[in-house]
Amino acid sequence: MKQQKKFNSGLEHEIIAKSEMAQNSVHEFATVEELLRHDAGNTSAPANIAERLQKSSAGIPKPPRSLWQRLFGE
């Protein structure tokens, strides 16, 4: 009976420790945009998809410089 109690208390400590770790990693986002930025920053694309994206976006011209950039040379 005593051994069973030790096992349960060890199991309880493990469960409590895991729940505390889960609570520390919880993020609350005020907007959907914040959630998407966080997700994009923490998620990397697979190598083959990133390579295909680089190839397909290589032909896209850069947008023209704004009037302020042309006037002040930025």
N, CA, C, O and CB atoms as a CASP TS submission, in Angstrom:
PFRMAT TS
TARGET T0000
AUTHOR 0000-0000-0000
METHOD Language model
MODEL 1
PARENT N/A
ATOM      1  N   MET     1       0.821  -1.189   0.000  1.00  0.00           N
ATOM      2  CA  MET     1       0.000   0.000   0.000  1.00  0.00           C
ATOM      3  C   MET     1       0.864   1.252   0.000  1.00  0.00           C
ATOM      4  O   MET     1       0.551   2.222  -0.689  1.00  0.00           O
ATOM      5  CB  MET     1      -0.933  -0.001   1.197  1.00  0.00           C
ATOM      6  N   LYS     2       1.932   1.238   0.756  1.00  0.00           N
ATOM      7  CA  LYS     2       2.795   2.400   0.857  1.00  0.00           C
ATOM      8  C   LYS     2       3.506   2.676  -0.474  1.00  0.00           C
ATOM      9  O   LYS     2       3.675   3.831  -0.864  1.00  0.00           O
ATOM     10  CB  LYS     2       3.819   2.199   1.977  1.00  0.00           C
ATOM     11  N   GLN     3       3.920   1.605  -1.166  1.00  0.00           N
ATOM     12  CA  GLN     3       4.597   1.784  -2.449  1.00  0.00           C
ATOM     13  C   GLN     3       3.647   2.398  -3.467  1.00  0.00           C
ATOM     14  O   GLN     3       4.055   3.236  -4.271  1.00  0.00           O
ATOM     15  CB  GLN     3       5.144   0.442  -2.968  1.00  0.00           C
ATOM     16  N   GLN     4       2.398   1.993  -3.437  1.00  0.00           N
ATOM     17  CA  GLN     4       1.423   2.536  -4.358  1.00  0.00           C
ATOM     18  C   GLN     4       1.258   4.041  -4.133  1.00  0.00           C
ATOM     19  O   GLN     4       1.112   4.795  -5.095  1.00  0.00           O
ATOM     20  CB  GLN     4       0.081   1.813  -4.200  1.00  0.00           C
ATOM     21  N   LYS     5       1.278   4.473  -2.902  1.00  0.00           N
ATOM     22  CA  LYS     5       1.129   5.879  -2.578  1.00  0.00           C
ATOM     23  C   LYS     5       2.320   6.684  -3.095  1.00  0.00           C
ATOM     24  O   LYS     5       2.141   7.789  -3.608  1.00  0.00           O
ATOM     25  CB  LYS     5       0.975   6.062  -1.069  1.00  0.00           C
ATOM     26  N   LYS     6       3.532   6.143  -2.966  1.00  0.00           N
ATOM     27  CA  LYS     6       4.718   6.824  -3.478  1.00  0.00           C
ATOM     28  C   LYS     6       4.626   6.983  -4.991  1.00  0.00           C
ATOM     29  O   LYS     6       4.969   8.033  -5.533  1.00  0.00           O
ATOM     30  CB  LYS     6       5.994   6.053  -3.097  1.00  0.00           C
ATOM     31  N   PHE     7       4.167   5.947  -5.663  1.00  0.00           N
ATOM     32  CA  PHE     7       4.035   6.004  -7.108  1.00  0.00           C
ATOM     33  C   PHE     7       3.047   7.092  -7.512  1.00  0.00           C
ATOM     34  O   PHE     7       3.320   7.872  -8.423  1.00  0.00           O
ATOM     35  CB  PHE     7       3.592   4.649  -7.660  1.00  0.00           C
ATOM     36  N   ASN     8       1.920   7.145  -6.849  1.00  0.00           N
ATOM     37  CA  ASN     8       0.908   8.147  -7.169  1.00  0.00           C
ATOM     38  C   ASN     8       1.421   9.553  -6.913  1.00  0.00           C
ATOM     39  O   ASN     8       1.151  10.459  -7.703  1.00  0.00           O
ATOM     40  CB  ASN     8      -0.356   7.901  -6.359  1.00  0.00           C
ATOM     41  N   SER     9       2.154   9.755  -5.826  1.00  0.00           N
ATOM     42  CA  SER     9       2.638  11.102  -5.546  1.00  0.00           C
ATOM     43  C   SER     9       3.683  11.517  -6.577  1.00  0.00           C
ATOM     44  O   SER     9       3.738  12.684  -6.964  1.00  0.00           O
ATOM     45  CB  SER     9       3.224  11.181  -4.127  1.00  0.00           C
ATOM     46  N   GLY    10       4.512  10.574  -7.025  1.00  0.00           N
ATOM     47  CA  GLY    10       5.484  10.883  -8.076  1.00  0.00           C
ATOM     48  C   GLY    10       4.786  11.222  -9.380  1.00  0.00           C
ATOM     49  O   GLY    10       5.198  12.132 -10.100  1.00  0.00           O
ATOM     50  N   LEU    11       3.733  10.486  -9.677  1.00  0.00           N
ATOM     51  CA  LEU    11       2.953  10.745 -10.878  1.00  0.00           C
ATOM     52  C   LEU    11       2.269  12.102 -10.788  1.00  0.00           C
ATOM     53  O   LEU    11       2.204  12.837 -11.773  1.00  0.00           O
ATOM     54  CB  LEU    11       1.916   9.638 -11.095  1.00  0.00           C
ATOM     55  N   GLU    12       1.766  12.429  -9.618  1.00  0.00           N
ATOM     56  CA  GLU    12       1.127  13.726  -9.424  1.00  0.00           C
ATOM     57  C   GLU    12       2.127  14.855  -9.628  1.00  0.00           C
ATOM     58  O   GLU    12       1.799  15.862 -10.254  1.00  0.00           O
ATOM     59  CB  GLU    12       0.505  13.815  -8.026  1.00  0.00           C
ATOM     60  N   HIS    13       3.347  14.702  -9.108  1.00  0.00           N
ATOM     61  CA  HIS    13       4.364  15.742  -9.288  1.00  0.00           C
ATOM     62  C   HIS    13       4.711  15.916 -10.759  1.00  0.00           C
ATOM     63  O   HIS    13       4.919  17.037 -11.225  1.00  0.00           O
ATOM     64  CB  HIS    13       5.627  15.402  -8.487  1.00  0.00           C
ATOM     65  N   GLU    14       4.774  14.820 -11.481  1.00  0.00           N
ATOM     66  CA  GLU    14       5.089  14.897 -12.907  1.00  0.00           C
ATOM     67  C   GLU    14       3.978  15.613 -13.661  1.00  0.00           C
ATOM     68  O   GLU    14       4.252  16.433 -14.538  1.00  0.00           O
ATOM     69  CB  GLU    14       5.307  13.491 -13.490  1.00  0.00           C
ATOM     70  N   ILE    15       2.742  15.314 -13.332  1.00  0.00           N
ATOM     71  CA  ILE    15       1.605  15.958 -13.992  1.00  0.00           C
ATOM     72  C   ILE    15       1.582  17.447 -13.677  1.00  0.00           C
ATOM     73  O   ILE    15       1.334  18.267 -14.561  1.00  0.00           O
ATOM     74  CB  ILE    15       0.280  15.301 -13.558  1.00  0.00           C
ATOM     75  N   ILE    16       1.838  17.795 -12.432  1.00  0.00           N
ATOM     76  CA  ILE    16       1.859  19.205 -12.035  1.00  0.00           C
ATOM     77  C   ILE    16       2.980  19.944 -12.754  1.00  0.00           C
ATOM     78  O   ILE    16       2.780  21.067 -13.215  1.00  0.00           O
ATOM     79  CB  ILE    16       2.025  19.339 -10.509  1.00  0.00           C
ATOM     80  N   ALA    17       4.148  19.336 -12.855  1.00  0.00           N
ATOM     81  CA  ALA    17       5.278  19.967 -13.532  1.00  0.00           C
ATOM     82  C   ALA    17       4.967  20.194 -15.009  1.00  0.00           C
ATOM     83  O   ALA    17       5.290  21.251 -15.552  1.00  0.00           O
ATOM     84  CB  ALA    17       6.543  19.108 -13.383  1.00  0.00           C
ATOM     85  N   LYS    18       4.347  19.223 -15.659  1.00  0.00           N
ATOM     86  CA  LYS    18       3.990  19.374 -17.068  1.00  0.00           C
ATOM     87  C   LYS    18       2.947  20.464 -17.261  1.00  0.00           C
ATOM     88  O   LYS    18       3.025  21.223 -18.227  1.00  0.00           O
ATOM     89  CB  LYS    18       3.471  18.053 -17.629  1.00  0.00           C
ATOM     90  N   SER    19       1.980  20.558 -16.369  1.00  0.00           N
ATOM     91  CA  SER    19       0.958  21.584 -16.513  1.00  0.00           C
ATOM     92  C   SER    19       1.545  22.976 -16.275  1.00  0.00           C
ATOM     93  O   SER    19       1.127  23.939 -16.918  1.00  0.00           O
ATOM     94  CB  SER    19      -0.200  21.321 -15.543  1.00  0.00           C
ATOM     95  N   GLU    20       2.509  23.091 -15.359  1.00  0.00           N
ATOM     96  CA  GLU    20       3.165  24.381 -15.143  1.00  0.00           C
ATOM     97  C   GLU    20       3.969  24.795 -16.359  1.00  0.00           C
ATOM     98  O   GLU    20       3.991  25.972 -16.718  1.00  0.00           O
ATOM     99  CB  GLU    20       4.068  24.324 -13.917  1.00  0.00           C
ATOM    100  N   MET    21       4.631  23.840 -16.996  1.00  0.00           N
ATOM    101  CA  MET    21       5.388  24.148 -18.209  1.00  0.00           C
ATOM    102  C   MET    21       4.448  24.590 -19.320  1.00  0.00           C
ATOM    103  O   MET    21       4.769  25.510 -20.072  1.00  0.00           O
ATOM    104  CB  MET    21       6.214  22.930 -18.662  1.00  0.00           C
ATOM    105  N   ALA    22       3.303  23.953 -19.431  1.00  0.00           N
ATOM    106  CA  ALA    22       2.336  24.305 -20.465  1.00  0.00           C
ATOM    107  C   ALA    22       1.786  25.705 -20.219  1.00  0.00           C
ATOM    108  O   ALA    22       1.557  26.455 -21.168  1.00  0.00           O
ATOM    109  CB  ALA    22       1.190  23.279 -20.508  1.00  0.00           C
ATOM    110  N   GLN    23       1.574  26.059 -18.963  1.00  0.00           N
ATOM    111  CA  GLN    23       1.061  27.386 -18.647  1.00  0.00           C
ATOM    112  C   GLN    23       2.090  28.460 -18.972  1.00  0.00           C
ATOM    113  O   GLN    23       1.714  29.561 -19.374  1.00  0.00           O
ATOM    114  CB  GLN    23       0.662  27.466 -17.177  1.00  0.00           C
ATOM    115  N   ASN    24       3.366  28.175 -18.809  1.00  0.00           N
ATOM    116  CA  ASN    24       4.401  29.155 -19.094  1.00  0.00           C
ATOM    117  C   ASN    24       4.539  29.412 -20.584  1.00  0.00           C
ATOM    118  O   ASN    24       4.997  30.486 -20.975  1.00  0.00           O
ATOM    119  CB  ASN    24       5.723  28.696 -18.526  1.00  0.00           C
ATOM    120  N   SER    25       4.159  28.460 -21.431  1.00  0.00           N
ATOM    121  CA  SER    25       4.321  28.628 -22.860  1.00  0.00           C
ATOM    122  C   SER    25       3.045  29.113 -23.558  1.00  0.00           C
ATOM    123  O   SER    25       2.996  29.143 -24.787  1.00  0.00           O
ATOM    124  CB  SER    25       4.767  27.333 -23.464  1.00  0.00           C
ATOM    125  N   VAL    26       2.035  29.486 -22.809  1.00  0.00           N
ATOM    126  CA  VAL    26       0.784  29.955 -23.388  1.00  0.00           C
ATOM    127  C   VAL    26       0.939  31.419 -23.782  1.00  0.00           C
ATOM    128  O   VAL    26       1.421  32.239 -23.001  1.00  0.00           O
ATOM    129  CB  VAL    26      -0.396  29.769 -22.396  1.00  0.00           C
ATOM    130  N   HIS    27       0.522  31.730 -25.001  1.00  0.00           N
ATOM    131  CA  HIS    27       0.540  33.110 -25.480  1.00  0.00           C
ATOM    132  C   HIS    27      -0.883  33.544 -25.762  1.00  0.00           C
ATOM    133  O   HIS    27      -1.679  32.785 -26.315  1.00  0.00           O
ATOM    134  CB  HIS    27       1.426  33.260 -26.749  1.00  0.00           C
ATOM    135  N   GLU    28      -1.192  34.757 -25.383  1.00  0.00           N
ATOM    136  CA  GLU    28      -2.484  35.322 -25.732  1.00  0.00           C
ATOM    137  C   GLU    28      -2.233  36.443 -26.728  1.00  0.00           C
ATOM    138  O   GLU    28      -1.340  37.268 -26.538  1.00  0.00           O
ATOM    139  CB  GLU    28      -3.254  35.839 -24.465  1.00  0.00           C
ATOM    140  N   PHE    29      -3.028  36.464 -27.789  1.00  0.00           N
ATOM    141  CA  PHE    29      -2.854  37.439 -28.845  1.00  0.00           C
ATOM    142  C   PHE    29      -4.052  38.365 -28.881  1.00  0.00           C
ATOM    143  O   PHE    29      -5.198  37.930 -28.764  1.00  0.00           O
ATOM    144  CB  PHE    29      -2.656  36.752 -30.200  1.00  0.00           C
ATOM    145  N   ALA    30      -3.772  39.644 -29.045  1.00  0.00           N
ATOM    146  CA  ALA    30      -4.850  40.631 -29.086  1.00  0.00           C
ATOM    147  C   ALA    30      -5.548  40.626 -30.440  1.00  0.00           C
ATOM    148  O   ALA    30      -6.753  40.861 -30.526  1.00  0.00           O
ATOM    149  CB  ALA    30      -4.307  42.028 -28.783  1.00  0.00           C
ATOM    150  N   THR    31      -4.786  40.358 -31.494  1.00  0.00           N
ATOM    151  CA  THR    31      -5.373  40.359 -32.831  1.00  0.00           C
ATOM    152  C   THR    31      -4.937  39.116 -33.593  1.00  0.00           C
ATOM    153  O   THR    31      -3.993  38.424 -33.212  1.00  0.00           O
ATOM    154  CB  THR    31      -4.973  41.632 -33.603  1.00  0.00           C
ATOM    155  N   VAL    32      -5.640  38.861 -34.659  1.00  0.00           N
ATOM    156  CA  VAL    32      -5.295  37.735 -35.522  1.00  0.00           C
ATOM    157  C   VAL    32      -3.949  37.978 -36.190  1.00  0.00           C
ATOM    158  O   VAL    32      -3.178  37.041 -36.399  1.00  0.00           O
ATOM    159  CB  VAL    32      -6.388  37.508 -36.583  1.00  0.00           C
ATOM    160  N   GLU    33      -3.666  39.236 -36.524  1.00  0.00           N
ATOM    161  CA  GLU    33      -2.399  39.563 -37.165  1.00  0.00           C
ATOM    162  C   GLU    33      -1.218  39.200 -36.273  1.00  0.00           C
ATOM    163  O   GLU    33      -0.207  38.698 -36.762  1.00  0.00           O
ATOM    164  CB  GLU    33      -2.352  41.045 -37.518  1.00  0.00           C
ATOM    165  N   GLU    34      -1.332  39.446 -34.984  1.00  0.00           N
ATOM    166  CA  GLU    34      -0.265  39.080 -34.052  1.00  0.00           C
ATOM    167  C   GLU    34      -0.064  37.574 -34.033  1.00  0.00           C
ATOM    168  O   GLU    34       1.070  37.096 -33.997  1.00  0.00           O
ATOM    169  CB  GLU    34      -0.581  39.589 -32.638  1.00  0.00           C
ATOM    170  N   LEU    35      -1.142  36.837 -34.056  1.00  0.00           N
ATOM    171  CA  LEU    35      -1.062  35.376 -34.081  1.00  0.00           C
ATOM    172  C   LEU    35      -0.353  34.907 -35.345  1.00  0.00           C
ATOM    173  O   LEU    35       0.518  34.039 -35.288  1.00  0.00           O
ATOM    174  CB  LEU    35      -2.469  34.751 -33.995  1.00  0.00           C
ATOM    175  N   LEU    36      -0.725  35.481 -36.485  1.00  0.00           N
ATOM    176  CA  LEU    36      -0.106  35.073 -37.743  1.00  0.00           C
ATOM    177  C   LEU    36       1.379  35.431 -37.783  1.00  0.00           C
ATOM    178  O   LEU    36       2.190  34.647 -38.277  1.00  0.00           O
ATOM    179  CB  LEU    36      -0.829  35.721 -38.919  1.00  0.00           C
ATOM    180  N   ARG    37       1.743  36.603 -37.269  1.00  0.00           N
ATOM    181  CA  ARG    37       3.164  36.986 -37.231  1.00  0.00           C
ATOM    182  C   ARG    37       3.954  36.032 -36.344  1.00  0.00           C
ATOM    183  O   ARG    37       5.055  35.612 -36.699  1.00  0.00           O
ATOM    184  CB  ARG    37       3.325  38.436 -36.722  1.00  0.00           C
ATOM    185  N   HIS    38       3.395  35.696 -35.202  1.00  0.00           N
ATOM    186  CA  HIS    38       4.063  34.779 -34.282  1.00  0.00           C
ATOM    187  C   HIS    38       4.234  33.413 -34.925  1.00  0.00           C
ATOM    188  O   HIS    38       5.300  32.804 -34.840  1.00  0.00           O
ATOM    189  CB  HIS    38       3.275  34.655 -32.971  1.00  0.00           C
ATOM    190  N   ASP    39       3.188  32.943 -35.560  1.00  0.00           N
ATOM    191  CA  ASP    39       3.249  31.635 -36.210  1.00  0.00           C
ATOM    192  C   ASP    39       4.254  31.633 -37.361  1.00  0.00           C
ATOM    193  O   ASP    39       5.009  30.674 -37.521  1.00  0.00           O
ATOM    194  CB  ASP    39       1.863  31.233 -36.722  1.00  0.00           C
ATOM    195  N   ALA    40       4.267  32.691 -38.156  1.00  0.00           N
ATOM    196  CA  ALA    40       5.206  32.764 -39.272  1.00  0.00           C
ATOM    197  C   ALA    40       6.645  32.835 -38.777  1.00  0.00           C
ATOM    198  O   ALA    40       7.546  32.286 -39.411  1.00  0.00           O
ATOM    199  CB  ALA    40       4.894  33.974 -40.151  1.00  0.00           C
ATOM    200  N   GLY    41       6.865  33.501 -37.658  1.00  0.00           N
ATOM    201  CA  GLY    41       8.214  33.604 -37.113  1.00  0.00           C
ATOM    202  C   GLY    41       8.725  32.306 -36.525  1.00  0.00           C
ATOM    203  O   GLY    41       9.935  32.082 -36.472  1.00  0.00           O
ATOM    204  N   ASN    42       7.819  31.448 -36.081  1.00  0.00           N
ATOM    205  CA  ASN    42       8.221  30.195 -35.442  1.00  0.00           C
ATOM    206  C   ASN    42       8.089  28.977 -36.342  1.00  0.00           C
ATOM    207  O   ASN    42       8.435  27.869 -35.934  1.00  0.00           O
ATOM    208  CB  ASN    42       7.410  29.980 -34.212  1.00  0.00           C
ATOM    209  N   THR    43       7.595  29.165 -37.561  1.00  0.00           N
ATOM    210  CA  THR    43       7.396  28.040 -38.467  1.00  0.00           C
ATOM    211  C   THR    43       8.273  28.242 -39.694  1.00  0.00           C
ATOM    212  O   THR    43       8.213  29.285 -40.346  1.00  0.00           O
ATOM    213  CB  THR    43       5.898  27.897 -38.870  1.00  0.00           C
ATOM    214  N   SER    44       9.077  27.253 -39.998  1.00  0.00           N
ATOM    215  CA  SER    44       9.911  27.354 -41.195  1.00  0.00           C
ATOM    216  C   SER    44       9.323  26.485 -42.292  1.00  0.00           C
ATOM    217  O   SER    44       8.735  25.435 -42.033  1.00  0.00           O
ATOM    218  CB  SER    44      11.373  26.939 -40.894  1.00  0.00           C
ATOM    219  N   ALA    45       9.495  26.947 -43.520  1.00  0.00           N
ATOM    220  CA  ALA    45       8.993  26.194 -44.664  1.00  0.00           C
ATOM    221  C   ALA    45       9.959  25.062 -44.978  1.00  0.00           C
ATOM    222  O   ALA    45      11.163  25.196 -44.758  1.00  0.00           O
ATOM    223  CB  ALA    45       8.803  27.114 -45.899  1.00  0.00           C
ATOM    224  N   PRO    46       9.449  23.956 -45.488  1.00  0.00           N
ATOM    225  CA  PRO    46      10.342  22.885 -45.920  1.00  0.00           C
ATOM    226  C   PRO    46      11.297  23.386 -47.010  1.00  0.00           C
ATOM    227  O   PRO    46      10.967  24.303 -47.762  1.00  0.00           O
ATOM    228  CB  PRO    46       9.527  21.678 -46.432  1.00  0.00           C
ATOM    229  N   ALA    47      12.464  22.783 -47.084  1.00  0.00           N
ATOM    230  CA  ALA    47      13.515  23.255 -47.992  1.00  0.00           C
ATOM    231  C   ALA    47      13.060  23.278 -49.446  1.00  0.00           C
ATOM    232  O   ALA    47      13.359  24.232 -50.165  1.00  0.00           O
ATOM    233  CB  ALA    47      14.746  22.378 -47.860  1.00  0.00           C
ATOM    234  N   ASN    48      12.352  22.261 -49.890  1.00  0.00           N
ATOM    235  CA  ASN    48      11.945  22.229 -51.301  1.00  0.00           C
ATOM    236  C   ASN    48      10.927  23.321 -51.618  1.00  0.00           C
ATOM    237  O   ASN    48      10.947  23.876 -52.716  1.00  0.00           O
ATOM    238  CB  ASN    48      11.361  20.859 -51.653  1.00  0.00           C
ATOM    239  N   ILE    49      10.053  23.633 -50.692  1.00  0.00           N
ATOM    240  CA  ILE    49       9.075  24.698 -50.914  1.00  0.00           C
ATOM    241  C   ILE    49       9.762  26.062 -50.894  1.00  0.00           C
ATOM    242  O   ILE    49       9.444  26.927 -51.710  1.00  0.00           O
ATOM    243  CB  ILE    49       7.959  24.643 -49.848  1.00  0.00           C
ATOM    244  N   ALA    50      10.703  26.261 -49.966  1.00  0.00           N
ATOM    245  CA  ALA    50      11.433  27.530 -49.908  1.00  0.00           C
ATOM    246  C   ALA    50      12.224  27.756 -51.198  1.00  0.00           C
ATOM    247  O   ALA    50      12.295  28.881 -51.692  1.00  0.00           O
ATOM    248  CB  ALA    50      12.382  27.552 -48.688  1.00  0.00           C
ATOM    249  N   GLU    51      12.810  26.703 -51.739  1.00  0.00           N
ATOM    250  CA  GLU    51      13.573  26.820 -52.987  1.00  0.00           C
ATOM    251  C   GLU    51      12.654  27.184 -54.151  1.00  0.00           C
ATOM    252  O   GLU    51      12.992  28.044 -54.965  1.00  0.00           O
ATOM    253  CB  GLU    51      14.317  25.504 -53.291  1.00  0.00           C
ATOM    254  N   ARG    52      11.504  26.540 -54.231  1.00  0.00           N
ATOM    255  CA  ARG    52      10.548  26.853 -55.298  1.00  0.00           C
ATOM    256  C   ARG    52      10.029  28.272 -55.181  1.00  0.00           C
ATOM    257  O   ARG    52       9.819  28.941 -56.193  1.00  0.00           O
ATOM    258  CB  ARG    52       9.383  25.875 -55.273  1.00  0.00           C
ATOM    259  N   LEU    53       9.821  28.736 -53.968  1.00  0.00           N
ATOM    260  CA  LEU    53       9.357  30.109 -53.756  1.00  0.00           C
ATOM    261  C   LEU    53      10.408  31.117 -54.195  1.00  0.00           C
ATOM    262  O   LEU    53      10.079  32.134 -54.806  1.00  0.00           O
ATOM    263  CB  LEU    53       9.001  30.333 -52.284  1.00  0.00           C
ATOM    264  N   GLN    54      11.677  30.840 -53.887  1.00  0.00           N
ATOM    265  CA  GLN    54      12.766  31.718 -54.313  1.00  0.00           C
ATOM    266  C   GLN    54      12.818  31.804 -55.839  1.00  0.00           C
ATOM    267  O   GLN    54      12.958  32.891 -56.400  1.00  0.00           O
ATOM    268  CB  GLN    54      14.116  31.215 -53.756  1.00  0.00           C
ATOM    269  N   LYS    55      12.705  30.660 -56.504  1.00  0.00           N
ATOM    270  CA  LYS    55      12.761  30.639 -57.973  1.00  0.00           C
ATOM    271  C   LYS    55      11.584  31.401 -58.582  1.00  0.00           C
ATOM    272  O   LYS    55      11.766  32.174 -59.523  1.00  0.00           O
ATOM    273  CB  LYS    55      12.769  29.189 -58.489  1.00  0.00           C
ATOM    274  N   SER    56      10.391  31.187 -58.054  1.00  0.00           N
ATOM    275  CA  SER    56       9.217  31.827 -58.641  1.00  0.00           C
ATOM    276  C   SER    56       9.170  33.328 -58.360  1.00  0.00           C
ATOM    277  O   SER    56       8.622  34.085 -59.160  1.00  0.00           O
ATOM    278  CB  SER    56       7.958  31.171 -58.118  1.00  0.00           C
ATOM    279  N   SER    57       9.730  33.761 -57.250  1.00  0.00           N
ATOM    280  CA  SER    57       9.691  35.185 -56.932  1.00  0.00           C
ATOM    281  C   SER    57      10.892  35.944 -57.484  1.00  0.00           C
ATOM    282  O   SER    57      10.961  37.165 -57.344  1.00  0.00           O
ATOM    283  CB  SER    57       9.618  35.374 -55.440  1.00  0.00           C
ATOM    284  N   ALA    58      11.830  35.254 -58.101  1.00  0.00           N
ATOM    285  CA  ALA    58      13.025  35.926 -58.633  1.00  0.00           C
ATOM    286  C   ALA    58      12.689  36.854 -59.796  1.00  0.00           C
ATOM    287  O   ALA    58      13.376  37.856 -59.997  1.00  0.00           O
ATOM    288  CB  ALA    58      14.054  34.893 -59.084  1.00  0.00           C
ATOM    289  N   GLY    59      11.657  36.545 -60.559  1.00  0.00           N
ATOM    290  CA  GLY    59      11.305  37.355 -61.721  1.00  0.00           C
ATOM    291  C   GLY    59      10.412  38.539 -61.406  1.00  0.00           C
ATOM    292  O   GLY    59      10.131  39.336 -62.301  1.00  0.00           O
ATOM    293  N   ILE    60       9.964  38.684 -60.199  1.00  0.00           N
ATOM    294  CA  ILE    60       9.069  39.781 -59.829  1.00  0.00           C
ATOM    295  C   ILE    60       9.899  41.050 -59.649  1.00  0.00           C
ATOM    296  O   ILE    60      10.838  41.067 -58.853  1.00  0.00           O
ATOM    297  CB  ILE    60       8.270  39.445 -58.523  1.00  0.00           C
ATOM    298  N   PRO    61       9.560  42.118 -60.386  1.00  0.00           N
ATOM    299  CA  PRO    61      10.344  43.361 -60.245  1.00  0.00           C
ATOM    300  C   PRO    61      10.077  44.042 -58.904  1.00  0.00           C
ATOM    301  O   PRO    61       9.008  43.889 -58.313  1.00  0.00           O
ATOM    302  CB  PRO    61      10.019  44.332 -61.395  1.00  0.00           C
ATOM    303  N   LYS    62      11.063  44.791 -58.443  1.00  0.00           N
ATOM    304  CA  LYS    62      10.895  45.546 -57.198  1.00  0.00           C
ATOM    305  C   LYS    62       9.912  46.688 -57.442  1.00  0.00           C
ATOM    306  O   LYS    62       9.840  47.216 -58.551  1.00  0.00           O
ATOM    307  CB  LYS    62      12.265  46.094 -56.680  1.00  0.00           C
ATOM    308  N   PRO    63       9.158  47.073 -56.417  1.00  0.00           N
ATOM    309  CA  PRO    63       8.230  48.194 -56.591  1.00  0.00           C
ATOM    310  C   PRO    63       9.014  49.492 -56.783  1.00  0.00           C
ATOM    311  O   PRO    63      10.130  49.624 -56.279  1.00  0.00           O
ATOM    312  CB  PRO    63       7.272  48.312 -55.372  1.00  0.00           C
ATOM    313  N   PRO    64       8.442  50.440 -57.503  1.00  0.00           N
ATOM    314  CA  PRO    64       9.151  51.706 -57.723  1.00  0.00           C
ATOM    315  C   PRO    64       9.359  52.456 -56.410  1.00  0.00           C
ATOM    316  O   PRO    64       8.565  52.335 -55.477  1.00  0.00           O
ATOM    317  CB  PRO    64       8.376  52.590 -58.715  1.00  0.00           C
ATOM    318  N   ARG    65      10.427  53.220 -56.356  1.00  0.00           N
ATOM    319  CA  ARG    65      10.710  54.001 -55.146  1.00  0.00           C
ATOM    320  C   ARG    65       9.675  55.103 -54.997  1.00  0.00           C
ATOM    321  O   ARG    65       9.185  55.651 -55.984  1.00  0.00           O
ATOM    322  CB  ARG    65      12.140  54.604 -55.192  1.00  0.00           C
ATOM    323  N   SER    66       9.352  55.415 -53.765  1.00  0.00           N
ATOM    324  CA  SER    66       8.353  56.450 -53.527  1.00  0.00           C
ATOM    325  C   SER    66       8.939  57.829 -53.830  1.00  0.00           C
ATOM    326  O   SER    66      10.148  57.994 -53.990  1.00  0.00           O
ATOM    327  CB  SER    66       7.842  56.387 -52.070  1.00  0.00           C
ATOM    328  N   LEU    67       8.061  58.790 -53.900  1.00  0.00           N
ATOM    329  CA  LEU    67       8.478  60.154 -54.179  1.00  0.00           C
ATOM    330  C   LEU    67       9.464  60.639 -53.124  1.00  0.00           C
ATOM    331  O   LEU    67      10.449  61.295 -53.462  1.00  0.00           O
ATOM    332  CB  LEU    67       7.264  61.083 -54.241  1.00  0.00           C
ATOM    333  N   TRP    68       9.219  60.330 -51.852  1.00  0.00           N
ATOM    334  CA  TRP    68      10.097  60.774 -50.772  1.00  0.00           C
ATOM    335  C   TRP    68      11.489  60.135 -50.886  1.00  0.00           C
ATOM    336  O   TRP    68      12.499  60.789 -50.624  1.00  0.00           O
ATOM    337  CB  TRP    68       9.471  60.437 -49.411  1.00  0.00           C
ATOM    338  N   GLN    69      11.534  58.897 -51.264  1.00  0.00           N
ATOM    339  CA  GLN    69      12.821  58.238 -51.433  1.00  0.00           C
ATOM    340  C   GLN    69      13.602  58.837 -52.604  1.00  0.00           C
ATOM    341  O   GLN    69      14.824  58.960 -52.533  1.00  0.00           O
ATOM    342  CB  GLN    69      12.621  56.737 -51.644  1.00  0.00           C
ATOM    343  N   ARG    70      12.908  59.208 -53.675  1.00  0.00           N
ATOM    344  CA  ARG    70      13.591  59.811 -54.812  1.00  0.00           C
ATOM    345  C   ARG    70      14.079  61.222 -54.488  1.00  0.00           C
ATOM    346  O   ARG    70      15.166  61.620 -54.908  1.00  0.00           O
ATOM    347  CB  ARG    70      12.666  59.843 -56.023  1.00  0.00           C
ATOM    348  N   LEU    71      13.270  61.975 -53.739  1.00  0.00           N
ATOM    349  CA  LEU    71      13.660  63.343 -53.415  1.00  0.00           C
ATOM    350  C   LEU    71      14.806  63.408 -52.407  1.00  0.00           C
ATOM    351  O   LEU    71      15.714  64.228 -52.548  1.00  0.00           O
ATOM    352  CB  LEU    71      12.470  64.096 -52.877  1.00  0.00           C
ATOM    353  N   PHE    72      14.765  62.544 -51.392  1.00  0.00           N
ATOM    354  CA  PHE    72      15.758  62.613 -50.335  1.00  0.00           C
ATOM    355  C   PHE    72      16.840  61.546 -50.438  1.00  0.00           C
ATOM    356  O   PHE    72      17.700  61.447 -49.563  1.00  0.00           O
ATOM    357  CB  PHE    72      15.085  62.503 -49.016  1.00  0.00           C
ATOM    358  N   GLY    73      16.804  60.761 -51.480  1.00  0.00           N
ATOM    359  CA  GLY    73      17.872  59.799 -51.739  1.00  0.00           C
ATOM    360  C   GLY    73      17.963  58.645 -50.769  1.00  0.00           C
ATOM    361  O   GLY    73      19.056  58.123 -50.551  1.00  0.00           O
ATOM    362  N   GLU    74      16.898  58.240 -50.199  1.00  0.00           N
ATOM    363  CA  GLU    74      16.916  57.115 -49.252  1.00  0.00           C
ATOM    364  C   GLU    74      16.877  55.804 -49.965  1.00  0.00           C
ATOM    365  O   GLU    74      16.886  54.752 -49.325  1.00  0.00           O
ATOM    366  CB  GLU    74      15.755  57.199 -48.288  1.00  0.00           C
TER
END
